[in-house]
Amino acid sequence: MPTILSRCQRFDLRRIPVSLISNHLSEIAKKEKVRIEPAALQAIARGAEGAMRDAESTLDQLISFCGEKIEETDVLSMFGLTGQGQILDLSQAVLSGEIEKALRLLNDLAHNGKDLGRLLSDLLNHFRNLLIFQVARGDKTILEVSEAEAAALGEQSKQATTEGLTRIMEVLADAEMRLRDTASKKILVEVALLKAIEARNAVSLDSVLKQLQGLRDGTSGEAATAAAASAPAQAPARGPRPVRAEAAAEIPAEAIQTVSMLQPEVAQIEPAQAPSAAPQSAELENLWTLLLEAVGRQARLRDLFA
């Protein structure tokens, strides 16, 4: 085996960055005396998925069909791709919780013959870029995005938490996997958008259960109360407010175990719906009701495509 390997050449193949593909296509267009929009170059490079040969082949087809001037709409219409501006609009609707706008945008894209599988992939990639942009605190060196897209990422990164973006990505990734086997592709994408909107400010059920268990054991009641008291008055609370240890102690251990076994994806509890500083029994009852409603919502959504 060592003798054979010593006579072989090794090639480590990697995807070519979008920026390099775009620059190379721009040079080819100049030599061929073809005017092509920067957005069209980005669309071709994005559609090639790191393959230079595919990008060159696409450019050759576009020159044959479109002549000496190529626009982004030509690329999108020929290959069923979704424009970057449309991806930004749809992602903004998800982050803003605008259900009607999100469904309307999806309906327009589907009506115009856009590939829904590719749409989900592009939307998932956008939220991935958004998450990395947020975690890296605006460092664009690890992202393959244009200046215009980087500016949009900067604006949208202020509208969601890291946990919320992670949950949105999980919802879209699950929908992308299910899309291959479903006959109702548009309905599945619609449900995915609704679940993504619901998950944008989601609180992990595991964190809620840990808080309840800790308060029930009397180990974190004082810490939770102190943390709530030290929080700035103007800062909006995310997720459920802490429950008194005395109230949490009334939760049966079997009930907490039952919810843990259900393992729903998220339990979204809006700050406005969080339990208030009422008597202990009412406080516990409100929090438990919110947990059961969250489990029920996830169960109903999951049953649609079970």
Secondary structure, DSSP 8 states (H G I E B T S, - for coil): -HHHHHT----------HHHHHHHHHHHHHHTT-EE-HHHHHHHHHHHTT-HHHHHHHHHHHHHHHTTEE-HHHHHHHHT---HHHHHHHHHHHHHT-HHHHHHHHHHHHHTT--HHHHHHHHHHHHHHHHHHHHTTT--TT----HHHHHHHHHHGGGS-HHHHHHHHHHHHHHHHHTTT-S-HHHHHHHHHHHHHHHTT-B-HHHHHHHHHHHHTTSSHHHHHHHHHHS-TTS---S-----HHHHTTS-HHHHHHHHHH--S-B---GGGS--S--HHHHHHHHHHHHHHHHHHHHHHHHHT-
